[in-house]
Amino acid sequence: MVSVPVLQIEAFKPTLAALGPNDCPLVPSLENFAAGGPPETHSFAREQFHIDENGQGRTVTKEGQSRRQIYALKSGVAIKTDLALMRNDAAGLPAAGFTIANVKRDPSDDLVAGIARDGSERRVRVRASNGNTISVLEVAVAPFVPSLAPPGPNDCPRPTTRPCRRHAPGRWWPGSPSIRWCARA
């Protein structure tokens, strides 16, 4: 008896699923993967992305609101390869309107994509690990907006005196070892 393994060759078909409540809204998720909890969000963060530009690879830094979600393979499902996971995202992100920014990567390496929609820019990095975990980082590019409020009635008042230090007998100056409080000029 002779046993011959048979390999059926067919075109790759992405297996994307509908978005769940913890999913990144712009990035489709894969079937058989689920978010382990709410995403890690930051109102302002700086992230680096490796992109291809004019045939050369370079790293760009983007700042803005960030959101990181980690997806795990559902129990009872066979582990995938990183190549299969990344091919799914490489097919699904352009279908969602993204432009792949690191086209010269190895097919199983991190995927970086960008999209400009409604006057805002977003960058996404997708990373697969061990065939059972996918990490999605999304940055909504925006300038920093300070969030300091003016002092209110219950805040500490501005001091009305300042420390002065004695420089010589009868004279005071900042930086000498003995302190005396002077009226603000």
C-alpha positions as MATLAB code, in Angstrom:
seq = 'MVSVPVLQIEAFKPTLAALGPNDCPLVPSLENFAAGGPPETHSFAREQFHIDENGQGRTVTKEGQSRRQIYALKSGVAIKTDLALMRNDAAGLPAAGFTIANVKRDPSDDLVAGIARDGSERRVRVRASNGNTISVLEVAVAPFVPSLAPPGPNDCPRPTTRPCRRHAPGRWWPGSPSIRWCARA';
ca = [
       0.000    0.000    0.000;
       1.317    3.408   -0.972;
       0.243    6.599    0.812;
       0.509    9.841   -1.115;
      -0.260   13.206    0.527;
      -2.327   15.485   -1.671;
      -2.038   19.261   -1.534;
      -4.884   21.200   -3.056;
      -3.787   24.570   -4.433;
      -6.372   27.327   -4.507;
      -6.473   31.100   -4.280;
      -6.207   32.613   -0.821;
      -9.573   33.676    0.614;
      -9.667   36.175    3.477;
     -11.755   35.221    6.514;
     -12.823   38.525    8.029;
     -15.571   38.779   10.638;
     -18.047   41.500   11.609;
     -16.875   44.026   14.194;
     -17.556   43.404   17.875;
     -17.941   45.962   20.700;
     -14.206   45.902   21.617;
     -12.854   45.962   18.054;
     -10.939   48.848   16.497;
     -13.664   50.461   14.379;
     -11.599   50.868   11.208;
      -9.820   47.500   11.169;
     -11.785   44.357   10.366;
     -11.143   41.405   12.683;
     -10.507   37.792   11.728;
     -12.906   34.912   12.149;
     -12.136   32.719   15.169;
     -10.416   35.593   17.016;
     -11.911   37.633   19.831;
     -10.821   40.718   21.759;
      -9.841   39.759   25.294;
     -11.267   42.945   26.786;
     -11.559   46.660   26.154;
      -8.742   48.249   24.153;
      -5.864   50.170   25.726;
      -6.465   53.802   24.780;
      -4.401   56.955   25.226;
      -5.629   60.489   24.557;
      -2.173   61.408   23.214;
       0.721   59.118   22.343;
       3.702   58.883   19.987;
       4.193   55.746   17.882;
       6.708   54.781   15.211;
       5.825   53.029   11.962;
       8.203   51.502    9.398;
       7.076   52.439    5.889;
       8.389   52.234    2.325;
       8.892   55.567    0.597;
      10.499   56.062   -2.819;
      11.782   52.484   -2.755;
      13.492   52.942    0.623;
      12.391   51.841    4.062;
      12.198   54.477    6.765;
      10.585   55.027   10.148;
       7.998   57.752   10.635;
       6.651   59.009   13.943;
       2.964   59.798   14.345;
       1.319   61.473   17.329;
      -2.310   61.525   18.353;
      -4.947   59.414   20.046;
      -3.955   55.745   20.136;
      -5.892   52.536   20.588;
      -4.304   49.077   20.972;
      -6.350   45.902   20.905;
      -5.088   42.348   21.305;
      -7.091   39.524   19.770;
      -6.681   35.887   20.828;
      -7.645   32.745   18.987;
     -10.882   31.297   20.323;
     -10.536   28.034   22.236;
     -10.953   24.840   20.261;
      -9.750   26.403   16.995;
      -6.586   25.157   15.313;
      -3.622   27.542   15.458;
      -3.013   29.471   12.246;
       0.327   30.512   10.798;
       1.472   34.116   11.069;
       1.593   34.130    7.265;
      -2.113   33.244    7.029;
      -3.042   35.866    9.616;
      -1.067   38.624    7.914;
      -2.350   37.675    4.458;
      -5.890   38.091    5.799;
      -5.118   41.627    6.952;
      -3.149   42.426    3.795;
      -6.304   41.582    1.833;
      -8.814   43.103    4.273;
      -7.247   46.502    4.966;
      -7.201   47.714    1.324;
     -10.802   46.528    1.002;
     -11.620   48.809    3.973;
      -9.949   51.799    2.237;
      -6.433   51.568    3.734;
      -3.214   51.923    1.752;
      -0.465   49.479    2.705;
       2.585   51.580    3.623;
       5.204   48.829    3.912;
       4.701   46.767    0.766;
       8.315   45.501    0.699;
       7.969   43.608    3.990;
       8.142   39.838    4.344;
       4.536   38.556    4.014;
       4.442   37.428    7.666;
       5.997   40.644    9.105;
       4.132   43.548   10.709;
       1.688   45.279    8.408;
       1.524   49.095    8.397;
      -1.307   50.891    6.640;
      -2.763   54.387    6.497;
      -6.054   56.001    5.626;
      -7.216   59.583    5.234;
     -10.924   59.931    5.883;
     -13.095   62.928    6.804;
     -10.061   65.235    6.967;
      -8.123   63.078    9.428;
      -5.192   60.689    9.014;
      -4.987   57.311   10.723;
      -2.099   54.844   10.880;
      -2.484   51.172   11.750;
       0.060   48.492   12.630;
      -1.029   44.840   12.707;
       1.250   42.221   14.264;
       0.680   38.456   14.451;
       2.357   36.277   17.067;
       2.599   32.475   17.288;
      -0.453   32.021   15.072;
      -2.800   32.608   18.003;
      -2.540   36.346   18.769;
      -3.051   39.489   16.715;
      -2.188   42.970   18.000;
      -3.736   46.004   16.307;
      -2.451   49.528   17.004;
      -4.413   52.456   15.579;
      -3.273   56.100   15.822;
      -5.595   58.967   14.897;
      -3.003   61.581   13.924;
      -3.672   64.938   15.602;
      -1.658   67.763   17.184;
      -1.332   67.962   20.947;
      -4.060   70.003   22.654;
      -3.158   71.276   26.134;
      -5.728   70.432   28.773;
      -4.762   72.824   31.596;
      -7.638   74.838   32.971;
      -7.321   78.314   34.522;
      -7.170   78.340   38.327;
     -10.528   78.104   40.027;
     -11.741   79.483   43.375;
     -10.692   76.310   45.260;
      -7.197   76.073   43.725;
      -4.051   77.120   45.590;
      -3.597   80.885   45.215;
      -0.450   82.292   43.688;
       1.973   83.252   46.468;
       2.208   86.940   47.189;
       5.730   86.718   48.572;
       8.904   85.277   47.117;
      11.968   83.884   48.822;
      14.978   86.175   48.934;
      18.420   85.235   50.169;
      20.951   87.365   52.011;
      23.966   88.333   49.894;
      25.779   90.645   52.214;
      24.866   92.408   55.428;
      21.701   94.358   54.725;
      21.293   92.997   51.128;
      19.292   90.018   49.854;
      19.670   88.030   46.653;
      18.503   84.684   45.279;
      20.838   81.717   45.876;
      22.475   82.510   49.232;
      22.104   80.080   52.174;
      19.875   82.187   54.425;
      16.268   82.750   53.282;
      14.056   85.714   53.999;
      10.552   86.192   52.523;
      10.197   89.464   50.619;
       7.092   91.148   49.307;
       6.509   90.493   45.596;
       7.714   93.356   43.478;
];
